[in-house]
Amino acid sequence: MVKINPELQNIENLANLLKSAKLSVIASRPGMGKRDIAFAICSHLSDKMNIPFCFFSHKKEISYKGKQIPLVDIRQSFEILLEKAEEMAEKQNVRLFVFDYLQIIDPPRNTKGNILEAWKAMICSLKDFAERKNVTVLLISQLPSSVDKRDDPKPVLSDLEACGIDKEITDLVIFLKKSLYAEEIVMEIALN
């Protein structure tokens, strides 16, 4: 059984950090609970601070603690997703947009061949959207398997480059990893 580090249970602190950021990332290898942490943050912001949010996901239906999560299918072109986000920010006053997860979004049509460049273009567009509309964007991203092959599999900011994420434009990065010493998930936060 995997235990969650007590640090992760202080969702209020995470939510406050996220609320003040424009572009944030939760990143880890598979099975670390990225989506669960995002749900907990969104639920806290919605319930305690009345901040509307939307989850862009490949899942058909998601609930968190018995509550249905508002979803938009992420398996669409990036242009359509961005258009929907713009409309939701303007018409429904949605202030937090979660993209679960970056690597399955269809890249913009004007990016040919290089998927890393396509991901970088999408992230820059999302940061621009967040700044223009004064909203928060949270990206969920899977780190490359090369992280597991190191002596210390601790994620570092440079690991984001393999996901097309330019660490210079992120405001907040939350890394999740398994503890080397216990059967628990630990979190590290990097702020720009």
C-alpha positions as CSV (number, residue, x, y, z in Angstrom):
1,M,0.0,0.0,0.0
2,V,1.3,3.5,-0.9
3,K,1.0,6.1,1.8
4,I,0.8,9.8,0.9
5,N,3.3,12.0,2.6
6,P,1.6,14.3,5.1
7,E,3.0,17.3,3.1
8,L,0.6,16.4,0.3
9,Q,-2.4,16.5,2.6
10,N,-2.0,20.2,3.1
11,I,-4.0,21.0,0.0
12,E,-4.8,24.5,1.2
13,N,-1.1,25.5,0.9
14,L,-0.9,24.0,-2.6
15,A,-4.1,25.6,-3.7
16,N,-2.9,29.0,-2.5
17,L,0.4,28.6,-4.4
18,L,-1.5,27.5,-7.5
19,K,-4.0,30.3,-7.3
20,S,-1.3,32.9,-7.6
21,A,0.4,31.2,-10.5
22,K,-0.5,31.5,-14.2
23,L,1.1,28.3,-15.5
24,S,1.7,25.3,-13.2
25,V,2.7,21.7,-13.8
26,I,2.2,18.5,-11.9
27,A,4.7,16.0,-13.2
28,S,5.8,12.5,-12.3
29,R,6.2,9.0,-13.7
30,P,2.9,7.0,-14.0
31,G,1.0,5.9,-11.0
32,M,2.1,8.7,-8.6
33,G,-1.3,10.4,-8.1
34,K,-0.9,13.4,-10.3
35,R,-4.6,13.5,-11.2
36,D,-5.7,12.9,-7.6
37,I,-3.6,15.9,-6.4
38,A,-5.1,18.0,-9.1
39,F,-8.6,17.0,-8.1
40,A,-7.9,17.8,-4.5
41,I,-6.6,21.2,-5.4
42,C,-9.6,21.9,-7.7
43,S,-12.1,20.7,-5.1
44,H,-10.5,22.9,-2.5
45,L,-10.5,26.0,-4.7
46,S,-14.1,25.3,-5.8
47,D,-15.5,24.5,-2.3
48,K,-13.6,26.8,-0.1
49,M,-12.8,29.7,-2.4
50,N,-15.7,29.5,-4.9
51,I,-13.3,29.4,-7.9
52,P,-14.8,27.7,-10.9
53,F,-12.6,25.1,-12.7
54,C,-12.7,22.8,-15.7
55,F,-10.8,19.6,-16.3
56,F,-9.7,18.8,-19.9
57,S,-9.2,15.0,-19.7
58,H,-9.3,11.8,-21.8
59,K,-11.5,10.2,-19.1
60,K,-15.2,9.9,-19.8
61,E,-16.4,10.6,-16.3
62,I,-14.6,11.5,-13.1
63,S,-15.7,12.0,-9.6
64,Y,-13.7,13.1,-6.6
65,K,-15.1,12.3,-3.1
66,G,-18.5,11.6,-4.6
67,K,-18.6,14.9,-6.6
68,Q,-18.7,14.9,-10.4
69,I,-15.8,16.9,-12.0
70,P,-16.7,19.1,-15.0
71,L,-14.9,17.6,-18.0
72,V,-14.0,18.5,-21.6
73,D,-12.6,15.7,-23.8
74,I,-9.0,16.5,-24.4
75,R,-8.7,14.3,-27.5
76,Q,-9.3,17.2,-29.8
77,S,-7.1,19.6,-31.7
78,F,-5.3,22.1,-29.5
79,E,-7.0,25.0,-31.4
80,I,-10.5,23.7,-30.4
81,L,-9.4,23.1,-26.8
82,L,-8.0,26.7,-26.5
83,E,-11.2,28.1,-28.1
84,K,-13.3,26.2,-25.6
85,A,-11.1,27.5,-22.7
86,E,-11.4,31.1,-24.0
87,E,-15.2,30.8,-24.2
88,M,-15.4,29.2,-20.7
89,A,-13.2,32.0,-19.2
90,E,-15.4,34.7,-20.8
91,K,-18.9,33.3,-20.5
92,Q,-18.8,31.0,-17.4
93,N,-16.0,32.8,-15.5
94,V,-13.9,29.6,-15.2
95,R,-10.7,30.6,-13.5
96,L,-8.8,27.3,-13.3
97,F,-8.1,25.0,-16.3
98,V,-6.5,21.6,-15.8
99,F,-5.1,19.8,-18.8
100,D,-4.8,16.0,-18.1
101,Y,-2.5,15.4,-19.8
102,L,-0.4,17.5,-22.1
103,Q,1.1,14.6,-24.2
104,I,-2.3,13.4,-25.6
105,I,-3.5,16.8,-26.9
106,D,-3.4,16.9,-30.7
107,P,-0.8,19.5,-31.6
108,P,-1.5,22.7,-33.5
109,R,-1.8,22.2,-37.3
110,N,1.0,24.6,-38.0
111,T,3.6,22.5,-36.2
112,K,5.0,19.8,-38.4
113,G,7.1,16.8,-37.4
114,N,8.8,17.8,-34.1
115,I,6.5,16.9,-31.2
116,L,8.6,18.7,-28.6
117,E,8.3,21.9,-30.6
118,A,4.6,21.3,-30.9
119,W,4.3,20.8,-27.1
120,K,6.4,24.0,-26.5
121,A,4.1,26.0,-28.8
122,M,1.0,24.7,-27.0
123,I,2.5,25.6,-23.6
124,C,3.4,29.1,-24.8
125,S,-0.1,29.6,-26.0
126,L,-1.6,28.4,-22.7
127,K,0.7,30.7,-20.8
128,D,-0.4,33.6,-23.0
129,F,-4.1,32.6,-22.5
130,A,-3.6,32.5,-18.7
131,E,-2.1,36.0,-18.7
132,R,-4.6,37.5,-21.1
133,K,-7.7,36.1,-19.2
134,N,-6.2,36.3,-15.7
135,V,-6.8,32.6,-15.2
136,T,-4.6,29.7,-13.9
137,V,-3.6,26.8,-16.1
138,L,-2.5,23.5,-14.6
139,L,-0.8,21.0,-16.8
140,I,-0.5,17.3,-15.8
141,S,2.5,15.8,-17.4
142,Q,4.2,12.4,-17.5
143,L,8.0,12.4,-17.0
144,P,10.2,10.3,-19.3
145,S,11.3,6.8,-18.3
146,S,14.9,8.0,-18.1
147,V,14.1,9.5,-14.7
148,D,13.7,5.9,-13.4
149,K,17.1,4.8,-14.7
150,R,19.2,7.3,-12.7
151,D,20.8,6.3,-9.4
152,D,18.5,8.8,-7.7
153,P,15.2,8.9,-9.6
154,K,14.4,12.3,-8.1
155,P,12.8,14.5,-10.8
156,V,14.5,17.7,-11.7
157,L,13.4,20.7,-13.7
158,S,15.5,19.7,-16.7
159,D,13.3,16.6,-17.0
160,L,10.5,18.8,-18.1
161,E,12.4,19.5,-21.4
162,A,11.7,15.9,-22.6
163,C,8.0,16.8,-22.2
164,G,8.3,20.0,-24.2
165,I,7.9,22.1,-21.1
166,D,10.2,25.2,-20.9
167,K,10.9,25.5,-17.2
168,E,11.4,29.3,-17.7
169,I,7.7,29.9,-18.5
170,T,6.3,27.9,-15.6
171,D,5.4,29.6,-12.4
172,L,5.1,26.5,-10.2
173,V,6.2,22.9,-10.7
174,I,5.0,20.1,-8.4
175,F,7.0,16.9,-8.7
176,L,5.7,13.6,-7.3
177,K,8.0,10.6,-6.7
178,K,8.2,7.5,-4.6
179,S,10.3,7.9,-1.5
180,L,13.6,5.9,-1.5
181,Y,13.1,5.0,2.1
182,A,9.4,4.3,2.6
183,E,6.4,3.2,0.6
184,E,5.0,6.7,0.2
185,I,4.7,9.4,-2.4
186,V,6.7,12.6,-1.7
187,M,6.3,16.0,-3.3
188,E,8.8,18.6,-4.3
189,I,7.8,22.1,-5.3
190,A,9.8,24.4,-7.6
191,L,8.8,28.0,-8.0
192,N,10.0,30.5,-10.7
